Amino acid sequence: MTLDSNQEGIPVLAVVGYSGSGKTTLVVKLVEALTQRGYRIGTIKHAHTFSIEREGKDTWRHRKAGAHVSIASTQGEVVIVRKVSPNLQPEEIARSYIEDADLVLVEGYKRSKIPKIEVHRHEVGEGLFCQDDESLVAVASDTELSVEVPRFHLDNDQGIADFIEQKFLNSKSRASGQGARGSRTSSVP
């Protein structure tokens, strides 16, 4: 798959915030809410270090021998291990590897230029990281904040899903029983 293989322009939205603010919890709730509405959601998690390959296992041995790409395949899943540029941005990852989703939710990448919702939790004790970021489209917080974008309570995942649907998804397609990109939504057996 080439970097430009997905020309449909799947919307990419980041959920950002300081460690312990509740990013993962919000992403999970949004995936649940949006999939219940008939949307296909892809996710990308920014990790500082991560590897599924374990020393001595077959795919590790393939990569150690020099394989540029290694794929592990089961009856229901495929995992691709591929070395990429350390500067690969989430929209490039989505365009390269996600072709059948209506929306890609990204956890992290707070310095990227993609639209983002910042998660803010009072007990974390930090101000907003993205307050002056032009890409900030909303804030989810457990406390009142003075911001120039819509603010939702952290527990209002349905309200945030409504906002995402209105701003990033075509709800007319979903209303006709199809996903936002016009394809029938279905579960893979």
Secondary structure, 3 states (H helix, E strand, C coil): CCCCCCCCCCCEEEEECCCCCCHHHHHHHHHHHHHHCCCCEEEEECCCCCCCCCCCCHHHHHHHCCCCEEEEECCCCEEEEECCCCCCCHHHHHHHHCCCCCEEEEECCCCCCCCEEEEECHHHCCCCCCCCCCCEEEEEECCCCCCCCCEEECCCHHHHHHHHHHHHCCHHHHHCCECCCCCECCCCC
